Amino acid sequence: MENNEIMLFFEPRLNTRTGYFSALHAVVRWHNPRRGQLILDDFKTVLEDESAVRGFSAWMLKLAFAAADEWSSSTVLKSSSIS
C-alpha cells in the first residue's frame, strides 16, 4: 500500500430491468513489479495476521469513501452503501 502498488477499481453493475447502471462494485488489484497485476485471491495470503487484515480493510474503505465523496458532488452518484 505504501508503494501505491495496490489499487482500488470500480466496476459498474447494470440493472437489466431498467437498463441503467445501478451500482459500482469495488475490486482491489495489486500491481506486483515481478508478477504483474494480481487479483485479491492471488495475494490474500500476504495478509496473514489480523492486524494486517484490519489495516488493509481500513485502507480499502478509506479509498472507497473518498471516491464516493468525490462522486457525491457530481451527478454520478445518487446514493451509496457498503456491504
N, C-alpha and C positions, 0 to 999 in steps of 0.2 A: 504494500500500500504506500510505503514511503517513497518508492521509486516511480510511482504513477504507472506501474505495470498492470495493476488490476483496475478494471473499468466497469462501470455500470451502463448497460444499454437498455433501451426501452423498445419493446415490440408491440405494435398496435394489435388489438383484438377486434375483429369485425363482428358486429351483431348481424347475423344472417337474416333475422326477421326484419330489421329496419334498413339494412344496407349501409349503416353508418358505423364508424369506429366508435366503440363504446368504452374501451379500457386500454390501458397500457400495462404490459407485463414487464417487470424489471428482471433482467438477466445479467449475471456477472461473468466476466471473462478475464483471464489472466494472459497478458502478452508476455510469455516467457521468452527471454532472449535466445535460448537454445532450442526450445521445442515449438515456438510459435504460439498461436492463440489457443488457449485451453478453456474448456467448459468447466463448471464447478466440480462435476464428478471426477475430473482428471486431477484436481489439486486439493480436494477437501481433506485428504489425509494429512496435509500440511497443518491443518487446524486440529492438532492433536489434543490440546487441553482446553478446559472450559473457559479459561481467560482469553485464549486466542479466538475461540468461537464468539464470545461476547464482544470483544474488540472488533472483530470482522463484521458482526451483525450491526453494531452501533455505527460503524463506518458506512455500511450499505444504507442504513436508514437515514443517516445524515445526508448522503448524496441524493437519495430519493426525495426527501423533504425539500432539499434545496431546489431540485428540479421542479417539484410541484409548486413551490413558492414562486419561482420564476414564471411558470406557465399560468399561474392564477392571475397574474397581472395582464394577461393577454386573453384572447378569445379561445385559446387552445384547450384549456382545462375548465370544465364546468363543475366538476366535483372530484373528490379523491377519497380513497380508502386504503388502508393497509390490512392485509390478511396473511 
